[in-house]
C-alpha cells in the first residue's frame, strides 16, 4: 500500500497488513508530521478470463490461496523471525543483562554469565556525605541530652559545632 504525507505529500510504501481497519498512527520521516492512516480502498483489477478446453470427467477448480504472513511485530511475527520472543533471543546471544545459563553438556557444569556491578568513586563520596550529614544531624538533635549525661563532652561538642558554622560560612563565601 502506498500512503502519502498530508503535509509534504511525500509517498511511502507500507505493507498492507501494517494498517488495520481501525487505523494506525504514522509519522512522516521527511517532515515529522503525524497522522492517523486508514486503509486505502482500491478497486480490484479486472481479472482476465481464460478459456480452457473442456475436459472429460469431473472438473476441479484450483483456488490459489494467497499466503498470509503474520502482521509485523506481532507475537507470531516475532516467533517466526527471532525463533521465540525477543527476550529469549537476547538472553541466548548474551546481549541481555540478566543471568544466562548455557546449555549443559555431559561433562560441563552450567556457566553463568553475570555483569559485576561496581559502586564507583562518586557513589562512595555521595554515600559517605549522606552518612556524615545524617550523623551530624542526630548529634545536633541529641546535643543537650548528651551534655546532661556526659558533662565532660560539652566543650568538645560546642567546639565541634562552632567549627561546622565556620566551615559553612567559608563555603558560602566561596560561592558568593
SVG drawing of the C-alpha trace seen along z (x, -y; Angstrom):
<svg xmlns="http://www.w3.org/2000/svg" viewBox="-17 -37 54 76">
<polyline fill="none" stroke="black" stroke-width="0.4" points="0.0,0.0 1.3,-3.5 0.5,-6.2 1.1,-9.9 2.1,-12.5 -0.7,-15.0 1.8,-17.8 4.7,-17.4 3.0,-15.0 5.9,-12.5 4.8,-8.9 5.8,-5.8 5.4,-2.1 3.8,-0.3 2.8,3.4 -0.9,3.9 -1.1,5.7 0.5,2.9 -2.5,0.6 -5.6,2.2 -9.2,1.3 -9.2,-0.8 -6.3,-2.9 -2.7,-3.4 -0.7,-6.5 2.1,-7.1 4.8,-9.7 6.5,-11.2 10.2,-10.5 10.8,-13.6 8.9,-16.4 7.9,-14.7 4.2,-15.2 1.9,-12.6 -1.5,-11.5 -3.8,-8.5 -3.8,-6.4 -6.7,-4.3 -6.6,-1.5 -6.9,-2.8 -9.7,-1.2 -8.8,-0.5 -10.9,1.0 -9.9,4.6 -8.2,5.0 -10.4,6.8 -9.3,10.4 -8.7,11.8 -10.9,14.7 -9.1,17.6 -10.9,20.3 -9.6,23.7 -10.5,26.7 -13.2,28.8 -12.0,32.0 -13.9,35.2 -14.5,36.1 -15.0,34.1 -13.6,30.6 -11.6,29.5 -11.3,25.8 -7.9,24.7 -8.1,21.9 -4.9,20.1 -4.7,19.2 -2.7,16.1 -0.1,16.7 -0.9,14.9 2.1,13.8 1.8,12.6 1.4,8.9 4.7,7.2 5.8,7.0 3.0,9.3 3.8,12.3 3.6,14.7 5.9,12.5 8.5,12.3 8.2,16.1 8.9,16.6 11.7,14.0 13.6,14.4 12.7,18.0 10.8,17.1 10.5,13.9 12.9,11.1 13.7,11.5 14.7,15.2 16.8,14.1 18.8,11.5 19.4,14.0 20.8,16.6 23.0,14.1 24.4,12.7 23.0,9.2 20.7,9.2 22.0,8.1 20.2,11.0 21.9,14.2 22.1,16.6 22.8,20.3 24.4,22.0 23.3,25.4 24.6,28.4 26.9,30.9 27.7,34.3 30.8,33.2 30.3,29.5 28.5,27.6 26.2,24.7 28.1,21.5 26.5,18.3 27.3,15.0 26.8,12.0 27.8,8.4 29.6,7.3 28.1,4.0 30.7,1.7 29.9,-1.0 32.3,-3.7 34.2,-6.6 31.4,-9.2 28.9,-6.8 31.2,-6.4 31.5,-10.2 27.8,-10.6 27.1,-7.8 29.7,-9.0 28.5,-12.6 24.9,-11.5 26.0,-9.3 28.1,-12.1 25.2,-14.6 22.8,-12.2 25.3,-11.6 25.8,-15.3 22.0,-15.9 21.4,-13.2 24.3,-14.6 22.9,-18.1 19.4,-16.8 20.7,-14.9 23.3,-17.6 21.5,-18.7 20.8,-15.1 24.5,-14.1 25.8,-17.1 23.4,-16.3 24.6,-12.6 28.3,-13.4 29.1,-16.9 32.8,-16.4 31.9,-16.3 30.0,-19.7 33.0,-21.9 34.0,-19.4 30.5,-19.4 30.4,-23.2 33.8,-23.5 32.7,-20.9 29.5,-22.7 31.3,-26.1 33.8,-24.7 31.0,-23.5 29.5,-27.0 32.8,-28.5 33.2,-25.9 29.7,-26.6 30.4,-30.4 33.6,-29.7 31.8,-27.6 29.0,-30.2 31.6,-33.0 33.4,-30.9 30.2,-30.7 29.3,-34.4"/>
</svg>
